[in-house]
Amino acid sequence: DVVTANAAEANRLAAVELFPAPPPGRQHFVRQREVQDLLLVRGLNLAEHRFSGASQVVISRAGTPEKTVQEKPVSAATERRAKRQLSEAIVKYLNQNAESEQPWSVELQLDESQSRLLAGVGSEMVIGGGLSPWVGNQRFEVTVTPPGQSPARFGVDAQVALPASVVVASRSLPRGAVLSEADVELQRGASVSGEAQPFGSIDEVVGTETTRAIGAGIVLDRDSVRSPLLIRRSEVITVTAVAGGVRVTTNARAKTDGSLGDLIPVESLHDRATYFARVCGLRQAEVYAGAVKTRHADATPVARTKQGTLR
């Protein structure tokens, strides 16, 4: 690759150490992106330079290759340990450079030589690279110094992500509490069970009512809140019957609790017949011609009122 710069800048670039030269008789493949990342970590403003040439070059060192001992293949356990150690080091680096600590998720792949190097007992590891906002595909520079050996450097691509934010209770809430913005907050990395359906927005829960007691820090899901109850069991409510443009009202007793839009069974105060009505307001419900009376399965559907029967 060729880097175009004036004489002074060219001399400064020539003094920058990127990575150790390969052993005699060995080759090292370097991508242009890797060179750019290494220069960026070392303080170079890439906008002031122009890179050209092949996307990948081969660096070789003259001499007779050193005799090497055939190394055993890296075990699956060693690879997992190396990936875990590097992921933890990258998370620590991200927490040091981001605005605040976050529950980062890091996915990466290592080859055998990298796994063997990282899994060495007592090796020191230094992480560099990456770009704000730190999520997505990130390129990190890893410097590993095994005990009594020279530092070794390599680049690694990692997929960095953050878990979605979910709504949790900011304080302990009793059953039947109507939620305000002060009662809840968004939190990343909160524990969510496999079948739960958590909320991702505070607006979704403000104004709803808790169906059970909820402790501080507990995730709110679809089963833990509901629309506020407008009708309570055993209350006498107003029922409006609508048929052919005619509206007739009567009173009935609610047999269950109900929120806006719920279809609940109600009992006529006239003859204790049971039929269903849809909740439409505070202690108010409505039925339409054709509502089913449950006392007689074969009876014609009716909606009863104080004034008579609407068929």
Buried (B, 14 or more C-beta within 10 A) or exposed (E): BEBEBEEEBEEEBEEEEBBEEBEEEBEBEBBBBBBBBBBBBEEBEEEEBEBEEEEEEEEEEEEEEEEEEEEEEBEEEBBEBBBEBBBEBBBBBBBEEBEEEBEBBBEBEBEBEBBBBBBBEEBEBEBBBBEEEBBEEBBBBBBBBBEEEEEBBBBBEBEBEBBEBBBBBBEEBEEEBEBEEEBBBBBEBBEBEEEBEBBEEBEBBBEBBBEEBBEEBBBBBEEBBBBBBBBEEEBEBBBBBBBEEEEBEBBBBBBEBBBBEBEBBBBBBBEEBBBBBBBBEEBBBBBBBEBBBEEEEEEEEBBBBEEEBBE
